[in-house]
């Protein structure tokens, strides 16, 4: 089982992005990745106002079939601004 993060770049024309997580039953092959990329681009270009989630869901269904599905996720960000990296620190 694996997880694939699909990121649509520049979704709003201002550099923002949208992420969709896909859970797979089997590892995604390089050939499948190429097919998925092609299908994402095709679907995104075909629609007048494409929704990232809808485009990804359809592309995943068309290329990976029943072996994969979009899943919900939560994002937790943290920063380490209080401590600087030190190459001598072990």
C-alpha distances in whole Angstrom, upper triangle without the diagonal:
4,7,10,14,16,20,23,26,29,29,32,34,35,32,29,26,23,19,17,13,11,7,6,4,5,7,10,13,16,18,15,16,20,20,18,20,23,22,22,25,27,26,27,30,31,31,34,33,29,27,23,21,23,22,19,18,20,19,15,17,19,17,13,15,13,10,9,11,13,13,16,16,19,21,23,25,27,29,31,35,37,36,36,35,37,36,38,36,35
4,7,10,13,16,20,22,26,26,29,31,31,28,26,22,20,16,14,10,8,6,5,7,7,6,8,12,14,16,14,13,17,18,16,18,21,20,19,23,25,24,25,28,29,29,32,30,26,24,21,19,21,20,17,16,19,17,14,16,18,16,13,15,14,11,9,11,12,12,14,14,17,18,20,22,24,27,28,32,34,33,34,32,34,34,36,34,33
4,7,10,13,16,19,22,22,25,27,28,25,22,19,16,12,10,7,6,5,6,9,10,9,9,13,15,17,14,13,17,17,14,16,19,19,17,20,23,22,22,25,27,26,29,27,23,21,17,16,18,18,14,14,17,16,13,15,18,16,13,15,14,12,9,10,10,9,12,11,14,15,17,19,22,24,26,29,32,31,32,30,33,33,35,33,32
4,6,10,13,16,19,19,23,24,25,22,19,16,14,10,8,6,5,6,7,11,11,9,8,12,13,15,12,10,13,14,11,12,16,15,14,17,19,19,19,22,24,23,26,24,20,18,15,14,16,15,11,12,15,13,11,14,16,14,12,14,15,12,9,10,9,10,12,12,15,15,18,19,22,24,26,29,32,31,31,30,33,33,35,34,33
4,6,10,12,16,16,19,21,21,18,16,12,10,7,6,5,6,9,11,15,15,13,12,14,15,17,14,12,15,16,12,12,16,16,13,16,19,18,17,20,22,22,24,22,18,16,13,12,15,14,11,12,15,14,12,15,17,15,14,17,17,15,12,12,10,10,11,11,13,13,15,16,19,21,24,26,29,29,29,28,31,31,34,33,32
4,7,10,13,13,16,18,19,16,14,10,8,6,5,6,8,11,13,16,16,15,13,15,14,16,13,10,13,13,10,9,13,13,10,12,15,14,13,17,19,18,21,19,15,13,10,10,12,11,8,11,13,11,10,14,15,14,14,16,17,16,13,12,10,11,13,13,15,15,18,18,21,23,26,28,31,31,31,30,33,33,37,35,35
4,6,10,10,13,15,15,12,10,7,6,4,6,9,11,14,16,20,20,18,16,18,17,18,16,13,15,16,12,11,14,14,11,12,15,15,13,16,18,18,19,17,14,13,9,10,13,12,9,13,15,13,13,17,18,17,17,20,21,20,16,15,13,14,14,14,15,14,17,17,20,22,25,26,30,30,30,29,32,32,36,35,35
4,7,6,10,11,13,10,9,5,5,6,8,12,13,17,19,23,23,21,18,20,19,20,18,15,15,16,13,11,13,13,9,10,13,12,10,13,15,15,16,14,11,10,7,10,12,10,9,13,14,13,14,17,18,17,18,21,22,22,18,17,14,16,16,16,17,16,20,19,23,24,27,28,32,32,32,31,35,35,38,37,38
4,6,9,9,10,7,7,5,7,9,12,15,17,20,22,26,26,24,21,22,21,22,20,17,17,18,16,13,15,16,12,12,15,15,12,14,17,16,17,15,13,13,10,13,15,13,13,17,18,16,18,21,21,21,22,24,26,25,22,21,18,19,19,19,19,18,20,19,22,23,26,27,30,31,30,30,33,33,37,36,37
4,6,5,6,4,5,5,8,11,14,18,20,24,26,29,29,27,25,26,24,25,24,20,20,21,19,16,18,18,14,13,17,16,13,14,17,16,16,14,13,13,11,15,17,15,15,19,20,19,21,24,24,24,25,27,29,29,25,24,21,22,21,21,21,19,22,21,23,24,27,27,31,32,31,31,34,35,39,38,39
4,6,8,7,6,5,7,10,13,16,19,23,25,28,29,27,25,26,25,26,24,21,21,21,18,16,17,17,13,13,16,14,11,13,15,14,13,11,10,9,8,12,14,12,13,16,18,17,19,22,22,22,24,26,27,27,24,22,19,20,19,19,20,19,21,21,24,25,28,29,32,34,33,33,37,38,41,40,41
4,5,7,6,8,10,13,16,20,22,26,28,32,33,31,29,30,29,29,27,24,24,25,22,20,21,21,17,16,18,17,13,15,17,15,14,11,11,11,11,14,16,15,17,20,21,21,22,25,25,26,27,29,31,31,27,25,22,23,22,21,21,20,23,22,25,26,29,29,33,34,34,34,38,39,42,41,43
4,6,7,9,12,16,19,22,24,28,30,34,34,32,30,31,29,30,28,25,25,25,23,20,21,21,18,16,19,18,14,15,18,16,15,13,13,14,14,17,19,18,19,22,23,22,24,27,27,27,29,31,33,33,29,28,25,26,25,24,24,23,25,24,26,27,30,30,33,35,34,34,38,39,42,42,43
4,6,9,12,16,19,22,25,29,31,35,35,33,31,32,30,31,30,26,26,27,25,22,24,24,20,19,22,21,18,18,21,20,18,16,16,16,16,19,21,20,21,24,25,25,26,29,30,30,31,33,35,34,31,29,26,26,25,24,23,21,23,22,24,24,27,26,30,31,31,31,35,36,39,39,40
4,7,10,13,17,20,23,26,28,32,32,30,28,29,27,28,27,24,24,25,22,20,21,22,19,18,21,20,17,18,21,20,19,17,16,16,15,18,20,19,19,22,24,23,24,27,28,27,28,31,32,32,28,27,24,24,23,22,21,19,21,19,21,22,24,24,28,29,28,29,32,33,36,36,37
4,7,10,14,17,20,24,26,30,30,28,26,28,27,28,26,23,23,25,22,19,21,21,18,17,21,20,16,18,21,19,19,16,15,14,12,15,18,17,17,20,22,21,22,25,26,26,27,29,30,29,26,24,21,21,20,18,18,16,18,17,19,20,23,23,27,28,28,28,32,33,36,35,37
4,7,10,13,16,20,22,26,26,25,23,24,23,25,23,19,20,21,18,16,19,18,15,15,18,17,14,17,19,18,18,15,14,12,10,12,15,14,14,17,19,18,19,22,23,22,23,25,26,26,22,20,17,18,17,16,16,14,16,16,19,20,23,24,28,29,28,28,32,33,36,35,36
4,7,10,13,17,19,23,24,23,21,23,22,24,21,18,20,20,17,15,18,17,13,15,17,16,13,16,19,17,18,14,12,10,7,9,12,12,11,13,16,15,16,19,20,20,20,22,23,23,19,17,14,14,13,13,13,12,15,16,19,21,24,25,29,30,30,30,34,34,38,36,37
4,7,10,13,16,20,21,19,18,20,20,21,19,16,18,19,15,14,17,16,13,15,18,16,15,18,20,19,20,17,14,12,8,8,12,12,10,12,15,14,14,17,19,18,18,20,21,20,16,14,11,11,11,10,11,10,14,15,18,20,24,25,28,29,29,29,33,33,36,35,35
4,7,10,13,17,18,17,16,19,19,20,17,15,17,17,13,14,17,15,12,15,17,15,14,18,19,18,20,17,14,11,8,7,10,10,7,9,12,12,11,14,16,16,15,17,17,16,12,10,7,8,8,9,11,12,15,17,20,23,26,28,31,32,32,32,35,35,39,37,37
4,7,10,13,15,14,13,17,18,19,16,14,17,17,14,15,18,16,14,17,19,18,17,21,22,21,23,21,18,15,11,10,13,13,9,10,13,13,11,14,16,15,14,15,15,14,10,8,6,6,7,7,10,11,15,17,20,23,26,28,31,31,32,31,34,34,37,35,35
4,6,10,12,11,11,14,16,17,13,12,16,15,12,14,17,15,13,17,19,17,18,21,22,22,24,22,18,16,13,11,13,13,9,9,12,11,8,11,13,12,10,12,12,10,7,5,4,6,9,10,13,15,18,20,23,26,29,31,34,34,35,34,37,37,39,38,37
4,7,9,10,10,14,16,18,14,14,17,17,14,16,19,18,17,20,22,20,21,25,25,25,28,26,22,20,17,14,16,16,12,11,14,14,10,12,15,14,11,12,11,8,5,5,6,7,10,11,14,16,19,21,24,27,30,32,35,35,36,34,37,37,40,38,36
4,5,7,8,11,14,15,12,12,16,15,13,16,18,17,17,20,22,21,22,25,26,26,29,27,24,22,19,16,18,17,14,13,15,14,10,11,14,12,8,10,9,6,4,7,9,10,14,15,18,20,22,25,27,30,32,35,38,37,38,36,39,38,41,39,37
4,7,9,12,16,16,14,15,18,17,16,19,21,20,20,24,25,24,25,28,29,29,32,31,27,25,22,20,21,20,17,16,17,16,13,13,16,14,10,11,9,5,6,9,12,13,16,17,21,23,25,27,30,33,35,38,40,40,40,38,41,40,42,41,39
4,6,9,13,14,11,13,16,16,15,18,20,19,20,23,24,24,25,28,29,30,33,32,28,26,23,21,22,21,18,17,18,17,13,14,16,13,10,11,11,7,8,12,14,15,19,20,23,24,26,28,31,33,35,38,40,40,40,38,40,39,41,40,38
4,6,10,11,10,10,14,14,13,16,18,18,19,22,23,23,24,27,28,29,32,31,27,26,23,21,22,21,18,18,19,17,14,15,17,13,11,13,13,10,10,13,15,16,19,20,23,23,25,27,29,31,33,36,38,37,37,35,37,36,38,37,35
4,7,8,6,7,10,11,10,12,15,15,15,18,20,20,21,24,25,26,29,28,25,23,20,19,20,18,15,16,16,14,11,13,14,10,8,12,13,10,9,13,14,16,19,20,23,23,26,27,29,31,33,36,39,38,37,35,38,37,39,38,37
4,5,5,6,9,10,10,12,14,15,16,18,20,21,22,24,26,27,30,30,26,26,22,22,23,20,17,18,19,15,13,16,15,11,10,14,15,13,13,16,18,20,23,23,26,27,29,30,32,33,35,38,41,39,39,36,38,37,40,39,38
4,5,5,6,9,10,11,12,14,15,17,18,20,21,23,24,26,29,29,25,25,22,22,23,20,18,19,19,16,14,17,16,12,12,16,18,16,15,18,19,22,24,25,27,27,29,30,32,33,35,37,40,39,38,35,37,36,39,38,37
4,5,5,6,9,10,11,12,14,16,17,18,20,21,23,25,28,28,25,25,22,22,22,19,17,19,18,14,14,16,14,10,11,14,17,15,15,18,20,22,26,26,29,29,32,32,35,36,38,40,43,42,41,39,41,40,43,42,41
4,5,5,6,8,10,10,12,14,15,16,18,20,21,23,26,26,22,22,19,19,19,16,14,15,15,11,10,12,11,7,7,11,14,12,12,15,16,19,22,23,26,27,29,30,33,35,37,39,42,41,41,39,41,40,43,42,41
4,5,5,6,9,10,10,12,14,15,16,18,20,21,25,24,21,20,17,18,18,15,13,15,15,11,10,13,12,9,9,13,16,14,13,15,15,18,21,21,24,24,27,27,30,32,34,36,39,38,37,35,38,37,40,39,39
4,5,5,6,9,10,11,12,14,15,17,18,20,24,24,20,21,18,19,19,16,14,16,15,12,12,15,13,10,11,15,18,17,16,18,18,21,24,25,27,27,30,30,33,34,36,38,41,40,39,37,40,39,42,41,41
4,5,5,6,9,10,10,12,14,15,16,19,22,22,19,20,17,18,17,14,13,14,13,9,10,12,9,7,9,12,16,15,14,16,17,20,23,25,27,28,31,31,34,36,38,40,43,43,42,40,43,42,45,45,44
4,5,5,6,9,10,10,12,14,15,17,20,20,16,16,14,14,14,11,9,11,10,6,7,10,8,6,8,11,14,13,12,13,14,17,20,21,24,24,27,28,31,33,35,37,41,40,40,38,41,40,44,43,42
4,5,5,6,9,10,11,12,14,16,19,19,15,16,13,15,15,11,10,13,12,9,10,13,12,10,12,15,18,17,15,16,16,19,21,22,24,24,27,27,30,32,34,36,39,39,38,37,39,39,42,41,41
4,6,5,6,9,10,11,12,15,18,18,15,17,15,16,16,12,12,14,12,9,11,13,11,10,13,15,19,19,17,18,18,21,24,25,27,27,30,31,34,35,38,39,43,42,42,40,43,42,46,45,45
4,5,5,6,8,10,10,12,16,16,13,14,13,14,12,9,9,11,9,6,8,10,8,8,11,13,16,17,15,16,16,19,22,23,26,26,30,31,34,36,38,40,43,43,43,42,44,44,47,46,46
4,6,5,6,9,10,11,14,14,11,11,9,11,10,7,6,9,8,6,8,11,10,10,12,14,17,17,15,15,14,17,19,21,23,23,27,27,31,32,35,37,40,40,40,39,42,42,45,44,44
4,6,5,6,9,10,13,13,11,13,11,13,13,9,10,13,12,9,12,15,13,13,16,18,21,21,19,19,18,21,22,23,26,26,29,29,32,34,36,37,41,41,40,39,42,42,46,45,45
4,6,5,6,9,12,13,11,13,13,15,13,9,11,13,11,9,13,14,12,12,16,17,20,21,19,19,19,22,24,26,28,28,32,32,36,37,40,41,45,45,44,43,46,46,49,49,49
4,5,5,6,10,11,8,10,10,12,10,6,9,11,8,7,11,12,11,12,15,16,19,20,18,17,16,20,22,23,26,27,30,31,34,36,39,40,44,45,44,43,46,46,50,49,49
4,6,6,8,8,6,8,8,11,10,6,9,12,11,10,13,15,14,15,17,19,21,22,20,19,17,20,21,23,25,25,28,29,32,34,37,38,41,42,42,41,44,44,48,47,47
4,6,8,9,8,11,12,15,13,10,13,15,14,12,16,18,16,17,20,21,24,25,23,22,21,24,25,26,28,28,32,32,35,36,40,40,44,45,44,43,46,46,50,49,50
4,7,9,8,12,13,15,13,10,13,15,13,12,16,17,15,17,20,21,24,25,23,22,21,24,26,27,30,30,34,34,38,39,42,43,47,48,47,47,50,50,53,53,53
4,6,5,9,11,13,11,9,13,14,12,13,16,17,16,18,21,21,24,25,23,21,20,23,24,26,28,28,32,32,36,38,41,42,45,46,46,46,49,50,53,52,52
4,6,10,12,15,13,12,15,17,16,16,20,21,20,22,24,25,27,29,26,24,23,25,25,27,29,29,32,33,36,38,41,42,46,47,46,46,50,50,54,53,54
4,7,10,12,11,10,14,16,15,16,19,20,20,22,24,24,26,28,25,23,20,23,22,24,25,26,29,30,33,35,38,39,42,44,44,44,47,48,52,50,51
4,6,9,8,7,10,12,12,12,15,16,17,18,20,21,23,24,21,19,17,19,19,21,23,23,27,27,31,33,36,37,41,42,42,42,45,46,49,48,48
4,6,5,6,9,10,11,12,14,16,17,18,19,20,21,22,19,17,14,16,16,18,19,20,24,25,28,30,34,35,38,40,40,40,43,44,47,46,46
4,6,5,6,8,10,10,12,14,15,16,17,18,20,20,17,14,12,14,14,15,17,17,21,22,26,28,31,32,36,37,37,37,40,41,44,43,43
4,6,5,6,9,10,11,12,14,15,16,16,17,18,14,11,8,10,11,13,15,16,20,22,25,28,31,33,36,37,38,37,41,42,45,43,43
4,6,5,6,9,10,11,12,14,15,15,16,18,15,12,10,13,14,16,19,20,24,26,29,32,35,37,40,41,41,41,44,45,48,47,46
4,6,5,6,9,10,11,12,14,14,16,17,14,13,11,14,16,18,20,21,25,26,30,32,35,37,40,41,41,40,44,44,47,46,46
4,5,5,6,8,10,10,11,12,14,14,11,10,8,11,13,15,18,19,22,24,27,30,33,35,38,38,39,38,41,41,44,43,43
4,6,5,6,9,10,10,10,11,13,10,7,6,10,12,15,18,20,24,25,29,32,35,37,40,41,41,40,43,44,47,45,45
4,5,5,6,9,10,10,12,13,11,10,10,14,16,19,22,23,27,29,32,35,38,40,43,44,44,43,46,46,49,48,47
4,5,5,6,8,9,12,13,11,11,11,14,17,19,22,23,27,28,32,34,37,39,42,42,42,41,44,44,47,46,45
4,5,5,5,7,9,9,7,7,8,12,15,17,21,22,25,27,30,33,36,38,41,41,41,40,43,43,46,44,43
4,6,6,5,7,9,7,8,10,13,16,19,23,25,28,30,33,36,39,41,44,44,45,43,46,46,49,48,47
4,6,6,9,11,10,11,13,17,20,22,26,27,31,32,36,38,41,43,46,46,46,45,48,47,51,49,48
4,6,9,10,9,11,13,17,20,22,26,27,30,31,35,37,39,42,45,44,44,43,45,45,48,47,46
4,7,6,6,9,11,15,18,20,24,25,28,30,33,35,38,40,43,43,43,41,44,43,46,45,44
4,5,6,9,12,15,18,21,25,27,30,32,35,38,40,43,46,46,46,44,47,47,49,48,47
4,5,7,11,13,17,20,24,26,29,32,35,37,40,43,46,45,46,45,47,47,50,48,46
4,7,11,13,17,19,22,24,27,30,33,35,38,41,43,43,43,42,44,44,46,45,43
4,7,9,13,15,19,21,24,26,29,32,35,37,40,40,40,39,42,42,44,42,41
4,6,10,13,16,19,22,25,28,31,34,36,39,39,40,39,42,42,45,43,41
4,7,10,13,16,19,21,25,28,31,33,36,37,37,37,40,40,43,41,40
4,7,10,13,16,19,22,26,29,31,34,34,35,35,38,39,41,39,38
4,7,10,14,17,20,23,27,29,32,33,34,34,37,38,40,38,37
4,7,10,13,16,20,23,25,28,29,30,30,33,34,37,34,34
4,7,10,13,17,20,22,25,26,28,28,31,33,35,32,32
4,6,10,13,17,19,21,23,24,24,28,29,32,30,30
4,7,10,14,16,18,19,21,22,25,27,29,27,27
4,7,10,13,15,16,18,19,22,24,27,24,25
4,7,9,11,13,15,16,19,22,24,21,22
4,6,8,10,11,13,16,19,21,19,20
4,5,6,8,10,13,16,18,15,17
4,6,7,10,13,16,18,16,19
4,7,10,13,16,17,15,18
4,7,9,13,14,12,14
4,6,10,11,10,13
4,6,9,8,11
4,5,5,9
4,6,8
4,6
4
